[in-house]
C-alpha cells in the first residue's frame, strides 16, 4: 500500500481500525474531525520526518535477489543500501 499524496490513506486506516470498537460512530462529524486531524499528523510524520534505510543486514532476501538481478542487467551493479522518504 502506498502512503498516497495526502492524509486519505491514513484516515481510511484509522477509521477501519477504530470501526471495530466504535462502529459507525467514526463517521459522525465530531469523531471524523478528530480522526482527520490525527490522520493529518500521522501523514505529516511519515511524509516529512520519517526516512527509510535498508541494507543487506535488514533484509537479506531482498538484497540477495537484487544482487542476482544486478548480474543480468546492463545498468551495472546494484547499490549497497537504499535510503529515502516514504511515498
C-alpha positions as CSV (number, residue, x, y, z in Angstrom):
1,X,0.0,0.0,0.0
2,X,1.2,3.4,-0.9
3,X,1.1,6.3,1.6
4,X,-0.6,8.5,-1.0
5,X,-0.5,12.2,-1.8
6,X,-2.4,13.3,1.3
7,X,-3.9,12.0,4.6
8,X,-6.6,9.9,2.8
9,X,-4.9,6.6,3.3
10,X,-4.1,7.3,6.9
11,X,-7.7,8.4,7.6
12,X,-9.1,5.3,6.0
13,X,-6.8,3.0,8.0
14,X,-7.7,4.8,11.2
15,X,-11.4,4.5,10.6
16,X,-11.1,0.8,9.7
17,X,-9.2,0.1,12.8
18,X,-11.5,2.1,15.1
19,X,-14.7,0.8,13.5
20,X,-14.2,-2.5,15.3
21,X,-14.6,-0.8,18.7
22,X,-16.6,2.4,17.8
23,X,-18.8,1.2,15.0
24,X,-20.3,3.7,12.6
25,X,-19.5,6.5,15.2
26,X,-16.2,7.0,13.3
27,X,-18.3,8.6,10.5
28,X,-20.0,11.1,12.8
29,X,-18.9,14.7,12.3
30,X,-17.2,15.2,15.8
31,X,-15.3,11.9,15.6
32,X,-14.5,12.4,11.9
33,X,-13.0,15.8,12.6
34,X,-10.7,14.4,15.3
35,X,-9.7,11.4,13.1
36,X,-8.9,13.7,10.2
37,X,-6.6,15.7,12.5
38,X,-4.9,12.5,13.7
39,X,-4.6,11.3,10.1
40,X,-3.0,14.6,9.0
41,X,-0.5,14.4,11.9
42,X,0.4,10.8,11.0
43,X,0.7,11.6,7.4
44,X,3.0,14.6,8.1
45,X,5.2,12.5,10.3
46,X,5.5,9.7,7.7
47,X,5.9,12.0,4.7
48,X,8.2,14.7,6.1
49,X,10.0,13.2,9.1
50,X,10.4,9.5,8.5
51,X,13.3,8.2,6.5
52,X,13.7,4.6,5.4
53,X,17.0,3.0,5.2
54,X,17.5,-0.7,4.2
55,X,20.6,-2.7,3.6
56,X,21.8,-6.3,3.5
57,X,21.6,-6.7,7.2
58,X,17.9,-5.6,7.4
59,X,16.6,-7.7,4.6
60,X,19.0,-10.3,3.3
61,X,16.5,-12.0,1.0
62,X,15.8,-8.7,-0.9
63,X,19.5,-7.9,-1.2
64,X,20.3,-11.4,-2.5
65,X,17.6,-11.0,-5.1
66,X,18.8,-7.5,-6.0
67,X,22.4,-8.9,-6.5
68,X,21.1,-11.7,-8.7
69,X,19.1,-9.3,-10.8
70,X,22.0,-6.9,-11.0
71,X,24.2,-9.6,-12.6
72,X,21.8,-9.8,-15.5
73,X,21.3,-6.0,-16.0
74,X,23.3,-3.7,-18.2
75,X,22.8,-0.9,-15.7
76,X,25.7,-2.0,-13.5
77,X,25.9,-3.3,-10.0
78,X,23.0,-2.5,-7.6
79,X,23.5,-0.1,-4.7
80,X,24.8,-1.3,-1.4
81,X,22.0,0.4,0.5
82,X,18.8,2.4,-0.1
83,X,17.7,5.5,1.9
84,X,14.8,7.8,1.2
85,X,11.4,9.1,2.2
86,X,8.2,7.2,2.3
87,X,5.9,7.8,-0.6
